[in-house]
Amino acid sequence: MSTRKTLTINQRNKVLLCMASLVLENKEGILQANSLDVFHYKGADLSVLDRLKVDAVKVNDMATSLRLLADESDPLGKELHHVIQENGLKIINKTAPFGTVMIIYESRPDVTVEAGAIAFKSGNKIILKGGKEAIYSNLKLVELWHKALLQCAINTTWVEYLKLSRIETQEFLENPTQKIDLIIPRGGEKLIAFVKKNANCPVIVSGRGNNFLYVDSEADVEIALRIIMNSKTAKISACNALDKVLVNASLPHKGAFLKALVLQLKASNVTIYGDEKISSLEEVTLIKNDDVWYEEFLDYKIVIGQVASSSEAIDKINRYGGGHSAVIITTNEQKAAVFMTGVDAAAVYQNASTRFTDGGQFGLGGELAISTDKLHHRGPMGLQHLVTNKWYIFGNGQTR
């Protein structure tokens, strides 16, 4: 059976439901495999360890995401354009699968399920390349993928796992042994740079955050405190976590606000850095240089700076931000509109946490990745975004 032949929607949904059942039936096996990964991880990166861990809740979430995807409508064959020309040609544009999608990711075993499922439901063959730190978890989950496919009488080559070293991965990217139509790297900047440098097919960049929040002079400071704490501390390993805060110099009672913010951040063990205007505060360390504004921390660290206006905040975010998410805290709707239009990010917020930049939270039923690219798609990539398009032209002998 050729894997290039698109499976019917019933076949794809049947596999997803079968996989959901197998995940729940093998919960203990998944947790045991993950415990081996956690035991063998000797790195000091808190974000990697946080993403690596799988518990019973995460396993249940994997099964839930599979079932929700099975309930979604077919993303393939949707008509995007339909016209009949004067010469009688009927021209139709429809969504179509990419073909083979490769997902290269670090730490997170749940990507093996959720991202794989989105790619599969979109009619694509999936090639998974997880990090060595999650090898036991990933191999267990791929084993379940293959069981689900076989139980549905479908070739296991629809989901393939590459157990390759870094050097072997580079060789594969430069000279793949099969046609790859799209690569999506999910991880840190080093991984993304590695894939972009070596791949010879389209790459969608996903994962880098370095998100900013601007406290306007007309901000509700209680809302600001609540949102900053949630964005920074709820999940430090997420690409939608907050790294930078800009405070307007004219904020009423600015000193009291900053003191309260520092106290709350310190209570959550966040190390605080500040520019020259902020670092005079107790518990705030002066940044070494402006390069820190480019950094995505994925750690209990934050930088606070002062700006004179919304336009200065916009300029700073557009210069240093990762193009992922940005927030303005303000009660002034006009200022919010200017900020949200002017900031160059995939998701812009007024008075809400960056932690909502997520496919499930956006009503997409899950996500393959969060793209900070502008071509093809930007932001959380759900089921309906992992498709390309195809033109169908029907004639009766027309020539040009």
C-alpha positions as CSV (number, residue, x, y, z in Angstrom):
1,M,0.0,0.0,0.0
2,S,1.4,3.4,-1.0
3,T,1.6,5.9,1.8
4,R,1.1,8.7,-0.7
5,K,-2.5,7.8,-1.3
6,T,-4.7,9.9,1.0
7,L,-6.6,8.0,3.6
8,T,-10.3,8.6,3.9
9,I,-11.6,10.7,6.7
10,N,-13.1,7.6,8.3
11,Q,-9.8,5.8,8.2
12,R,-8.0,8.7,9.8
13,N,-10.5,9.2,12.5
14,K,-10.6,5.5,13.3
15,V,-6.8,5.5,13.8
16,L,-7.1,8.5,16.2
17,L,-9.8,6.9,18.3
18,C,-7.9,3.6,18.4
19,M,-4.7,5.5,19.5
20,A,-6.7,7.3,22.2
21,S,-7.8,3.9,23.6
22,L,-4.3,2.5,23.5
23,V,-2.8,5.5,25.2
24,L,-5.2,5.0,28.2
25,E,-4.8,1.2,28.2
26,N,-1.0,1.7,28.3
27,K,-0.9,4.5,30.8
28,E,1.4,2.7,33.2
29,G,3.7,1.7,30.4
30,I,4.0,5.3,29.2
31,L,4.7,6.5,32.8
32,Q,7.3,3.9,33.3
33,A,9.1,4.7,30.1
34,N,9.0,8.4,31.0
35,S,10.4,7.7,34.4
36,L,13.4,6.2,32.7
37,D,13.9,9.3,30.6
38,V,13.6,11.5,33.7
39,F,16.0,9.3,35.6
40,H,18.6,9.4,32.9
41,Y,18.4,13.2,32.3
42,K,21.4,14.7,33.9
43,G,21.2,18.2,32.4
44,A,20.7,21.4,34.4
45,D,18.1,23.0,32.1
46,L,14.8,23.4,34.1
47,S,12.7,23.9,31.0
48,V,13.9,20.7,29.4
49,L,13.1,18.7,32.6
50,D,9.7,20.4,32.9
51,R,8.8,19.5,29.3
52,L,10.2,16.0,29.6
53,K,8.0,14.9,32.5
54,V,4.8,13.1,31.9
55,D,2.2,12.3,34.6
56,A,-1.2,10.7,34.6
57,V,-2.9,14.0,33.8
58,K,-0.7,14.5,30.7
59,V,-1.5,10.9,29.5
60,N,-5.2,11.6,29.9
61,D,-4.8,14.9,28.0
62,M,-3.1,13.0,25.1
63,A,-6.1,10.7,24.8
64,T,-8.5,13.7,25.0
65,S,-6.7,15.6,22.3
66,L,-6.9,12.5,20.0
67,R,-10.6,12.2,20.6
68,L,-11.2,15.9,20.0
69,L,-9.3,15.8,16.8
70,A,-11.4,12.8,15.6
71,D,-14.5,15.0,16.1
72,E,-13.1,17.8,14.0
73,S,-14.2,18.1,10.3
74,D,-11.9,17.0,7.5
75,P,-9.4,19.7,6.7
76,L,-8.9,18.2,3.2
77,G,-10.9,19.0,0.1
78,K,-12.3,22.2,1.4
79,E,-13.2,24.6,-1.5
80,L,-11.3,27.9,-1.3
81,H,-12.1,29.3,-4.7
82,H,-14.6,28.5,-7.5
83,V,-15.0,30.3,-10.7
84,I,-16.3,29.6,-14.2
85,Q,-14.5,31.6,-16.8
86,E,-16.0,33.1,-20.0
87,N,-14.3,30.4,-22.0
88,G,-16.1,27.7,-20.0
89,L,-13.2,26.6,-17.8
90,K,-14.4,25.6,-14.4
91,I,-11.6,26.4,-11.9
92,I,-11.7,25.2,-8.3
93,N,-9.1,25.5,-5.5
94,K,-9.2,23.0,-2.7
95,T,-7.1,22.2,0.4
96,A,-4.7,19.3,0.1
97,P,-2.1,17.6,2.3
98,F,1.5,18.5,2.2
99,G,2.6,14.9,1.7
100,T,5.3,14.1,4.3
101,V,5.8,16.3,7.3
102,M,8.8,16.0,9.5
103,I,8.6,17.2,13.1
104,I,11.9,17.7,15.0
105,Y,11.4,18.4,18.7
106,E,13.0,18.4,22.1
107,S,12.0,17.0,25.5
108,R,8.2,16.9,25.1
109,P,6.8,13.3,24.6
110,D,3.3,14.7,24.2
111,V,4.4,16.1,20.8
112,T,4.7,12.5,19.6
113,V,1.0,12.2,20.1
114,E,-0.6,15.6,19.6
115,A,1.5,17.0,16.8
116,G,1.6,13.6,15.1
117,A,-2.1,13.3,15.3
118,I,-2.7,16.7,13.7
119,A,-0.3,15.9,10.9
120,F,-2.0,12.5,10.4
121,K,-5.5,13.8,10.4
122,S,-4.4,16.4,7.8
123,G,-3.6,13.5,5.5
124,N,0.2,13.7,5.9
125,K,2.7,11.0,6.5
126,I,4.6,11.9,9.7
127,I,8.3,11.5,10.4
128,L,9.1,12.1,14.1
129,K,12.6,13.0,15.4
130,G,12.5,13.5,19.1
131,G,15.4,14.3,21.4
132,K,17.6,11.7,23.0
133,E,16.4,12.9,26.4
134,A,12.9,11.5,25.7
135,I,13.8,8.4,23.8
136,Y,12.0,5.8,26.0
137,S,8.8,7.8,26.1
138,N,8.8,8.5,22.4
139,L,9.5,4.9,21.4
140,K,6.7,3.7,23.6
141,L,4.3,6.2,22.1
142,V,5.4,5.3,18.5
143,E,4.9,1.6,19.4
144,L,1.3,2.5,20.2
145,W,0.9,4.5,17.0
146,H,1.9,1.4,15.0
147,K,-0.5,-0.7,17.0
148,A,-3.3,1.7,16.2
149,L,-2.5,1.7,12.5
150,L,-2.3,-2.1,12.3
151,Q,-5.5,-2.5,14.2
152,C,-7.1,-0.3,11.5
153,A,-5.4,-2.3,8.6
154,I,-3.2,0.7,7.7
155,N,0.5,0.6,6.9
156,T,2.7,1.6,9.8
157,T,4.9,3.7,7.5
158,W,2.3,6.5,8.0
159,V,4.1,7.3,11.3
160,E,7.9,6.9,11.3
161,Y,10.3,7.6,14.1
162,L,14.0,8.4,13.4
163,K,16.4,7.3,16.1
164,L,19.4,9.3,14.9
165,S,22.3,11.1,16.4
166,R,22.9,14.8,15.8
167,I,25.4,14.0,13.0
168,E,23.0,11.4,11.4
169,T,20.2,13.9,11.6
170,Q,22.3,16.6,9.9
171,E,23.1,14.1,7.1
172,F,19.4,13.2,6.8
173,L,18.4,16.8,6.5
174,E,21.0,17.5,3.9
175,N,20.3,14.3,1.9
176,P,17.0,12.8,3.0
177,T,16.4,9.2,2.1
178,Q,12.8,10.0,1.2
179,K,11.0,13.1,0.0
180,I,10.2,15.6,2.8
181,D,7.7,18.3,2.0
182,L,7.8,20.3,5.2
183,I,9.9,20.4,8.4
184,I,8.7,21.8,11.7
185,P,11.3,22.2,14.4
186,R,9.9,22.6,17.9
187,G,12.5,23.6,20.5
188,G,15.1,26.2,21.3
189,E,16.9,28.6,19.1
190,K,19.8,26.3,18.6
191,L,17.6,23.5,17.3
192,I,15.8,25.9,15.0
193,A,19.0,27.3,13.6
194,F,20.4,23.8,13.1
195,V,17.3,22.7,11.1
196,K,17.2,25.9,9.0
197,K,20.9,25.6,8.2
198,N,20.8,22.0,7.1
199,A,17.3,21.4,5.6
200,N,16.7,21.5,1.9
201,C,12.9,21.8,2.1
202,P,10.5,24.4,3.6
203,V,10.9,25.0,7.3
204,I,8.2,26.5,9.6
205,V,9.9,28.1,12.6
206,S,8.1,27.3,15.9
207,G,8.9,27.6,19.5
208,R,10.8,30.8,20.2
209,G,9.1,33.2,22.6
210,N,10.8,36.2,24.3
211,N,7.5,37.7,25.0
212,F,7.0,41.3,26.2
213,L,4.3,43.0,28.3
214,Y,3.9,46.8,28.4
215,V,2.3,48.5,31.4
216,D,0.7,51.7,30.0
217,S,0.3,54.9,32.0
218,E,-3.4,54.1,32.1
219,A,-3.1,50.5,33.3
220,D,-5.1,48.9,36.0
221,V,-2.2,47.9,38.2
222,E,-4.0,45.0,39.9
223,I,-4.7,43.5,36.5
224,A,-1.1,44.1,35.5
225,L,0.3,42.3,38.6
226,R,-2.0,39.3,38.1
227,I,-1.2,39.0,34.4
228,I,2.6,39.4,34.8
229,M,2.7,36.7,37.5
230,N,0.6,34.3,35.5
231,S,2.5,34.9,32.3
232,K,5.9,34.5,34.0
233,T,5.4,31.7,36.6
234,A,2.6,29.5,35.5
235,K,4.8,27.4,33.2
236,I,8.4,28.7,32.7
237,S,9.2,26.0,30.0
238,A,6.4,27.2,27.6
239,C,7.2,29.4,24.6
240,N,4.3,31.6,25.7
241,A,5.9,32.5,29.0
242,L,6.7,36.1,29.7
243,D,10.4,37.4,29.7
244,K,10.3,41.2,29.5
245,V,8.2,43.9,31.2
246,L,8.2,47.5,30.1
247,V,6.7,50.1,32.4
248,N,5.6,53.6,31.4
249,A,7.5,56.3,33.3
250,S,4.2,58.2,33.9
251,L,2.3,55.3,35.5
252,P,0.6,56.8,38.6
253,H,2.1,55.4,41.8
254,K,4.8,53.7,39.7
255,G,7.1,53.2,42.7
256,A,4.4,51.3,44.7
257,F,3.6,49.2,41.7
258,L,7.2,48.2,41.0
259,K,7.7,47.4,44.7
260,A,4.7,45.1,44.8
261,L,5.8,43.5,41.5
262,V,9.3,42.8,42.8
263,L,7.9,41.3,46.0
264,Q,5.6,38.9,44.2
265,L,8.2,37.9,41.7
266,K,10.8,37.2,44.5
267,A,8.2,35.2,46.4
268,S,8.0,32.9,43.3
269,N,11.8,32.7,43.2
270,V,12.1,34.8,40.0
271,T,15.5,36.5,39.5
272,I,14.8,40.1,38.5
273,Y,17.0,42.2,36.2
274,G,16.4,45.8,35.3
275,D,17.7,48.6,33.1
276,E,19.4,51.7,34.6
277,K,16.0,53.2,35.6
278,I,14.7,50.1,37.4
279,S,17.8,48.5,38.8
280,S,18.0,51.0,41.7
281,L,15.2,48.9,43.3
282,E,16.1,46.5,46.0
283,E,16.4,42.9,44.7
284,V,16.8,44.0,41.1
285,T,20.2,43.4,39.3
286,L,21.4,45.8,36.5
287,I,21.5,44.1,33.1
288,K,25.0,43.6,31.8
289,N,24.2,44.9,28.3
290,D,21.3,45.3,25.9
291,D,21.8,41.8,24.4
292,V,19.7,40.4,27.3
293,W,16.7,42.0,25.7
294,Y,17.0,39.4,22.8
295,E,17.1,36.4,25.2
296,E,14.3,33.9,25.7
297,F,14.9,32.6,29.3
298,L,12.7,29.5,29.8
299,D,13.7,30.0,33.4
300,Y,12.7,31.9,36.6
301,K,14.2,35.1,35.2
302,I,12.6,38.4,34.0
303,V,13.8,41.8,32.8
304,I,12.0,45.0,33.7
305,G,12.6,48.3,31.9
306,Q,11.1,51.7,31.7
307,V,9.9,53.5,28.6
308,A,8.5,57.1,28.1
309,S,5.6,56.2,25.8
310,S,3.7,53.5,24.0
311,S,5.6,54.2,20.8
312,E,8.9,53.6,22.6
313,A,7.5,50.3,23.9
314,I,6.4,49.3,20.4
315,D,9.8,50.1,19.0
316,K,11.6,48.1,21.7
317,I,9.3,45.1,21.3
318,N,9.7,45.1,17.5
319,R,13.5,45.3,17.9
320,Y,14.1,42.7,20.5
321,G,11.0,40.5,20.7
322,G,10.7,37.0,19.2
323,G,7.5,37.7,17.2
324,H,5.5,35.4,19.3
325,S,3.2,37.3,21.8
326,A,3.0,40.8,23.2
327,V,0.7,42.4,25.8
328,I,-0.5,45.9,26.6
329,I,-2.1,46.5,30.0
330,T,-4.3,49.6,29.6
331,T,-7.8,50.9,30.1
332,N,-7.4,53.1,27.1
333,E,-8.9,51.4,24.0
334,Q,-7.3,53.7,21.5
335,K,-3.9,53.1,23.0
336,A,-4.5,49.4,22.9
337,A,-5.5,49.6,19.2
338,V,-2.4,51.5,18.3
339,F,-0.2,49.1,20.2
340,M,-1.8,45.9,18.9
341,T,-1.6,47.2,15.3
342,G,2.0,48.4,15.7
343,V,3.6,45.4,17.4
344,D,5.0,42.8,15.1
345,A,4.0,39.6,16.8
346,A,1.8,36.6,16.0
347,A,-0.5,37.2,18.9
348,V,-1.2,40.6,20.5
349,Y,-3.2,41.1,23.7
350,Q,-4.9,43.8,25.7
351,N,-5.2,42.9,29.4
352,A,-4.7,39.2,29.2
353,S,-1.9,36.7,29.8
354,T,0.5,35.5,27.1
355,R,-0.2,32.0,28.3
356,F,-3.3,31.9,26.1
357,T,-1.2,31.7,22.9
358,D,-2.0,28.1,22.5
359,G,-4.0,26.1,19.9
360,G,-6.4,24.6,22.4
361,Q,-7.0,28.0,24.1
362,F,-7.6,29.6,20.7
363,G,-10.3,27.0,19.9
364,L,-8.2,25.1,17.4
365,G,-8.6,21.7,19.2
366,G,-4.8,21.5,19.8
367,E,-1.8,22.6,17.9
368,L,1.1,21.2,15.9
369,A,3.3,24.2,16.7
370,I,3.2,28.0,17.2
371,S,4.7,29.6,14.1
372,T,6.5,32.9,14.3
373,D,7.0,32.9,10.5
374,K,4.8,35.0,8.3
375,L,4.6,32.8,5.3
376,H,2.0,30.0,5.1
377,H,0.6,30.6,8.6
378,R,1.4,32.6,11.8
379,G,0.6,31.7,15.4
380,P,-0.8,28.5,16.7
381,M,-1.1,25.9,13.9
382,G,-4.2,23.8,14.2
383,L,-5.6,21.1,12.1
384,Q,-6.9,23.4,9.5
385,H,-3.5,25.1,9.0
386,L,-1.4,22.0,8.2
387,V,-2.7,21.9,4.6
388,T,-1.6,23.4,1.3
389,N,-3.9,23.9,-1.7
390,K,-4.4,22.4,-5.2
391,W,-6.1,23.8,-8.3
392,Y,-8.6,21.7,-10.3
393,I,-9.4,22.9,-13.8
394,F,-12.2,21.3,-15.8
395,G,-12.6,22.0,-19.6
396,N,-14.0,20.6,-22.8
397,G,-11.1,21.2,-25.2
398,Q,-10.2,24.9,-24.5
399,T,-6.8,26.0,-25.7
400,R,-4.9,29.3,-25.2
